């Protein structure tokens, strides 16, 4: 075998365990050169990043502010219901959001982002308006739980998958910038909504939110685009189509399967602080008007967590940062939350938890993309989120049940949240080690 033929053969060896450094040509079966690794940058690429930022600000950002709604419902519209029952509204929203990812990802791989995002914008805005009109628990479940969750999913998955097709070397950085939108949204919305609820009432306040989402999500839809695979002919074989639409075969890939299992444990406890930290602050004697700022601090911490670790991940490895950030999120909950009985230590915990949990949210998608073929990125992202929809559905209600059976003690809730997140980080460590057995490898 000649040196040139050996070089070409080596190019065909799967290298998803490493971080690509440049856009190298790879000869296809017909001898033509194709570029499986996307170019980093360009006007379309950065417009996609900004569009994703806007979409996540409105959708995932407002969903992260559900603690504001939870606290308001407890003292107003749904005051006759236990907080664990009210928490099902947010859990159904999370479940629909996550579960819809499988189908949305497969549709994205075939049709691209804009059709999905346009329909998602309409559905999401309608769901917010219907929430303002809801009068009983069932109507809140349908409007804010089912319809809103689906709308968020249609505005979340397509832009993130689109970014993954535009970037390779700086993929984590680009996705981190986009994910900052959800962190800023989660910071702004608790303060904005509480201010609106007090000043103009719940109905008008929610409808103002709907108008903001309509403007920003429409703009985002126009900006987001997808870079198609280099060799489209290969993506349209019957085998590829079957894998695109069924997707479960991706679980035969050990690193991806371990990443999914770890994400399931993460989803069980990751969102508990977002839901219960406001009510915890109120129970510690902090003024209800001030307690909402603790959630804002948590989401503000996630802004830094979404961009700083993502930037360093492109240099030091995405899995190499995902694992410790996930572990530290769990440890901070177990060690710092139980010791926080006043505003300052509680805000300190919220900021640190936001930092580490935000890093997980920013790095999980780049990790999926790193171990995936470019034609399957949307499908795999959606498949993972569909699977973790089930633990996310039961996580907050389970925490609420522990709160009830312990007669208002948050200890069981905190242990469940922190422990499940730490277990999830261990499975992600195993995924990293399946890619490279050197624990210090830049993966």
Secondary structure by P-SEA (a helix, b strand, c coil): ccaaaaaaaaaaccccccccccbbbbbccccbbbbcccccccaaaaaaaaaaaaaaacaaaaaaaaaaaaaaaaacccccccccccaaaaaaaaaaaaaaaaaaaaaaaccccaaaaaaaaaaaaaaaaaaaacccaaaaaaaccaaaaaaaaaaccaaaaaaaaacccaaaaaaaaaaaaaaaaaaaaaaaaaaaaaaccaaaaaaaaaaaaaaaaaaaaacccccccccccccccaaaaaaaaacccccccaaaaaaaaaaaaaaaccccccccaaaaaaaacccccaaaaaaaaaaaaaaaaacaaaaaaaaccaaaaaaaaaaaaaaaaaccccccccaaaaaaaaaaaaaaaaaaaacaaaaaaaacccccaaaaaaaaaaaaaaaaaaaaaaaaaaaaaacccaaaaaaaaaaaaaaaaaaaaaaaaaacccccccc
